[in-house]
Amino acid sequence: MRTDTSWEHQVTIDTPVDLERLRAMMASSAASMVVPFVDLRAAYETQKTEIDDAIATVLRETDFVLGAAIEEFEAAFAAYCGVDHAVGVDSGFSALELSLRANGVSDGDEVITPANTFVATVGAIDILDARPVLVDVRPDTYTLDPECVEAAITPATRAIVPVHLYGQPVDMVAINEIAEAHGLIVIEDACQAHGACYRGARAGSFGDAAAFSFYPAKNLGALGDGGMVVTNDGDVASQIRKLRNLGSATKYVHEIKGFNRRLDTLHAAVLSVKLARLDADNAARRRTAWLYNELLRDVPVRTPATRPDAEHVYHLYVVQVEERERLREHLAETGVATGIHYPVPIHQQPAYHALGRVGTRFPVTDHCASRILSLPIYPGIPDAAVAYTAAQITDFYSG
Ligand SMILES: *Cc1c(COP(=O)(O)O)cnc(C)c1O
């Protein structure tokens, strides 16, 4: 099942790049630059008129809660993902939690998920009093290892939550085969993978349901918190519509106990505008990843591996390096902001200590935690900033 070998440098990009010009830029980038990790203002400026109009419309209509823009955005996002239903909620965390709940996951159920993920994946399982069962990830893609999933299944296992981490889809054929063989539910955590594809279909269209986050810095980001559940199951969708709205489908009739977890109309209106640019933004991210891959070829930096059957959307561009802390300091001193996703694995967090049960080990996750480094990437990052960043890394390893 393992194919750890030659997945690197396989990013395909739509437009040709003048690499010679870039290498020249890199060689001459003596002047200092400030390279932010992300630039949300650039995204706003690109669509300022449409975003301002969308906000003005919501202000005029004053339908701030469950307004018309919600259904419009839900329909557009469902169509974009190639699924039948989408339900807007207040965060990616809620999208995960309500997806699990609506699929019947509850106390005592074991839910298998990767040790290498954002804490919200595990938090959403834990809050149901279900038991997150952490498993290790593949050393090449950092995503859920199907062999580890298989090995973690017990009679109490109820669901699998694969995470399309950094924007790259998990091997969903393998995960769905395991789920089918054992009668398990699959909830995709697609919070970093808006628009990513796997074997020709979108992330979010493979599981019983999938969760998206519209946290501002995600590939599709709102003006604050927001999220979405997508599913082909009409019953699950209508259950989540109730759960997000105090258990009610008809005003003042509360069929079930619920929460207040609605997506705000304002966010939906802005997200509809931004959805139109998502493919272009993802193409821009892929182009930046391609540039980094090329410019970092001759330095001791492990660039991200990409599955040949997937289209990565590079929510993050994560490399593996030795001497990470020193490199990070060098980059900070030369004006380049970087991140680590994530510096402390879940089982080493104070809140989730109990999940690192005696005898469980996550060698890949632990190994990566001290070596991974996320480089600046966002739609609109100038080529010169990418060349400058690559030049600083090259300097560090040759100096
Ligand atoms: C962002 C994120 C979430 C949570 O989304 P919020 O909207 O911040 O609640 C969950 N899982 C992953 C992998 C994420 O990156």
Ligand as a Chemical Component Dictionary entry (heavy atoms), coordinates in Angstrom:
data_LIG
# 
_chem_comp.id                   LIG 
_chem_comp.type                 NON-POLYMER 
_chem_comp.pdbx_formal_charge   0 
_chem_comp.three_letter_code    LIG 
# 
loop_
_chem_comp_atom.comp_id 
_chem_comp_atom.atom_id 
_chem_comp_atom.alt_atom_id 
_chem_comp_atom.type_symbol 
_chem_comp_atom.charge 
_chem_comp_atom.model_Cartn_x 
_chem_comp_atom.model_Cartn_y 
_chem_comp_atom.model_Cartn_z 
_chem_comp_atom.pdbx_ordinal 
LIG C1 C1 C 0 -9.468  25.419 11.005 1  
LIG C2 C2 C 0 -9.614  23.997 11.269 2  
LIG C3 C3 C 0 -10.664 23.474 12.036 3  
LIG C4 C4 C 0 -11.618 24.310 12.828 4  
LIG O1 O1 O 0 -12.228 25.338 12.186 5  
LIG P1 P1 P 0 -12.746 26.610 13.033 6  
LIG O2 O2 O 0 -13.601 27.300 12.023 7  
LIG O3 O3 O 0 -11.566 27.395 13.460 8  
LIG O4 O4 O 0 -13.551 26.101 14.162 9  
LIG C5 C5 C 0 -10.774 22.098 12.144 10 
LIG N1 N1 N 0 -9.891  21.272 11.579 11 
LIG C6 C6 C 0 -8.854  21.729 10.850 12 
LIG C7 C7 C 0 -7.917  20.753 10.234 13 
LIG C8 C8 C 0 -8.673  23.105 10.687 14 
LIG O5 O5 O 0 -7.610  23.544 10.004 15 
# 
loop_
_chem_comp_bond.comp_id 
_chem_comp_bond.atom_id_1 
_chem_comp_bond.atom_id_2 
_chem_comp_bond.value_order 
_chem_comp_bond.pdbx_ordinal 
LIG C1 C2 SING 1  
LIG C2 C3 SING 2  
LIG C2 C8 DOUB 3  
LIG C3 C4 SING 4  
LIG C3 C5 DOUB 5  
LIG C4 O1 SING 6  
LIG O1 P1 SING 7  
LIG P1 O2 DOUB 8  
LIG P1 O3 SING 9  
LIG P1 O4 SING 10 
LIG C5 N1 SING 11 
LIG N1 C6 DOUB 12 
LIG C6 C7 SING 13 
LIG C6 C8 SING 14 
LIG C8 O5 SING 15 
# 
